[in-house]
Amino acid sequence: MLSPTATTIRLFLHVLSACVWVGGQITLAGLVPPLRRAVPEATKVAARAFNRVAWPAFGVLLVTGIWNLVAVKVADTSISYQVTVFVKLVLVAASGIAAFIHTQGRSRMALAVGGAVGALASLAALFVGVLLHAH
């Protein structure tokens, strides 16, 4: 069996946290409509429970993302790689800001826009992350 390294641990933590952050949003998107129909109060309970797991995962994503940038030595990479990293950083910021707006929103508009933009930005950041790792 291969031995784990700091790189494998870093990537594992990053991918695991992305699974929680992105996958949780997708799961909640599927659960909220039937929960709302069955027991309207349950959606808020589910959202609060998800937030207790999701926000720490987002924090781990940020820490391991910085660790990734340092390990890859982004300054030594091609301009196209650096542009792609910048795009990923913008998407990560959009994901976090939109999710925060969604969690703090009181209007249907804030909840809807924050949730939709947050989920789309999260998916896009995940894709760009895979793109970076593949190159």
Secondary structure as GFF3:
##gff-version 3
##sequence-region A 1 135
A	DSSP	alpha_helix	6	18	.	.	.	ID=ss1
A	DSSP	pi_helix	19	23	.	.	.	ID=ss2
A	DSSP	alpha_helix	24	38	.	.	.	ID=ss3
A	DSSP	alpha_helix	42	72	.	.	.	ID=ss4
A	DSSP	three_ten_helix	74	76	.	.	.	ID=ss5
A	DSSP	alpha_helix	79	104	.	.	.	ID=ss6
A	DSSP	alpha_helix	108	134	.	.	.	ID=ss7
###
